[in-house]
């Protein structure tokens, strides 16, 4: 069996790798539908909709709930 040794933690910001301008920060998609609560698998389609009650509240929903939500006044978040 091999021995594993942890890497030393950087002590200053100079030792930490700088974020490149090409690096992007991506949001993590929700694992559950925001309306029905169904678990969204890795291959499931996810849609982002905006609630008609709060313009800054974006929900991640499943395919079925998206159709219903658009009929109930939700808007696509694009």
WORAKA-V949464 format. One record per pair of residues at least 12 apart in sequence whose ideal C-beta (glycine too) atoms are under 7 Angstrom apart, sorted by the first residue. I is the first residue (numbers start at 1). GAP is how many residues later the second one is. D is the distance in Angstrom with one decimal. If there is no record, write none. Layout:
BEGIN
I&GAP&D  I&GAP&D
END
This chain:
BEGIN
29&17&5.3  29&31&6.0  30&30&3.8  33&28&5.2  33&29&4.2  33&32&5.5  34&25&3.5  34&26&5.4  34&27&5.5  35&24&6.7  35&26&5.3  35&30&4.3  35&34&6.4  36&26&6.7  36&29&5.3  38&24&5.5  40&22&6.2  44&18&6.6  45&18&5.1  46&14&5.3  47&14&5.3  47&19&4.2  48&12&5.8  48&29&4.0  49&12&5.7  49&17&6.5  49&20&5.2  49&25&4.3  49&26&6.5  49&27&6.1  49&28&5.8  50&24&6.5  50&25&4.8  50&27&4.8  51&23&6.3  52&21&4.0  52&22&6.1  58&19&4.8
END
